[in-house]
């Protein structure tokens, strides 16, 4: 391969942030939601964001599809079947987004919102991982939550 072409190709990857792949899921669900714009919900939004950070910290701590991660996720779901549904769906999305070894390297929460019914919440996060060599991949995911009592749980039936 021509050396100049190789240098140009490498520079292109560096300038592009080395992102080779980007996927998005659930954005339309958030766009269609009737979002509450009330100051009184700031406490709930803060609680949901803290809960989402805790969930995502579990997801980045180890390989997402490991038994250890699966066990650590239990407290974020009201029912075991909901955890199973989330893990299988989310693992498929990571693979589709080309996350090498189902491993998330970092995340950033971009938006937290609550519907006017005050029991359905949305967390949009940008997840980053490795694709191949120096190339990275991104997944923008909207996780739907439901409030039961005073606690937020992931609601995988609404992740579609």
Rosetta blueprint (number, residue, H / E / L):
1 X L
2 X L
3 X H
4 X H
5 X H
6 X H
7 X H
8 X H
9 X H
10 X H
11 X H
12 X H
13 X H
14 X H
15 X H
16 X L
17 X L
18 X L
19 X E
20 X E
21 X E
22 X E
23 X E
24 X E
25 X E
26 X L
27 X H
28 X H
29 X H
30 X H
31 X H
32 X H
33 X L
34 X L
35 X E
36 X L
37 X L
38 X L
39 X H
40 X H
41 X H
42 X H
43 X H
44 X H
45 X H
46 X H
47 X H
48 X H
49 X H
50 X H
51 X H
52 X H
53 X H
54 X H
55 X H
56 X H
57 X H
58 X H
59 X H
60 X H
61 X H
62 X L
63 X L
64 X L
65 X L
66 X L
67 X H
68 X H
69 X H
70 X H
71 X H
72 X H
73 X L
74 X H
75 X H
76 X H
77 X L
78 X L
79 X L
80 X H
81 X H
82 X H
83 X H
84 X H
85 X H
86 X H
87 X H
88 X H
89 X H
90 X H
91 X H
92 X H
93 X H
94 X H
95 X H
96 X H
97 X L
98 X L
99 X L
100 X H
101 X H
102 X H
103 X L
104 X L
105 X L
106 X E
107 X E
108 X E
109 X E
110 X E
111 X E
112 X E
113 X E
114 X E
115 X E
116 X L
117 X L
118 X L
119 X L
120 X E
121 X E
122 X E
123 X E
124 X E
125 X E
126 X E
127 X E
128 X E
129 X E
130 X E
131 X E
132 X E
133 X L
134 X L
135 X E
136 X E
137 X E
138 X E
139 X E
140 X E
141 X E
142 X E
143 X E
144 X E
145 X E
146 X E
147 X E
148 X E
149 X L
150 X L
151 X E
152 X E
153 X E
154 X E
155 X L
156 X H
157 X H
158 X H
159 X L
160 X L
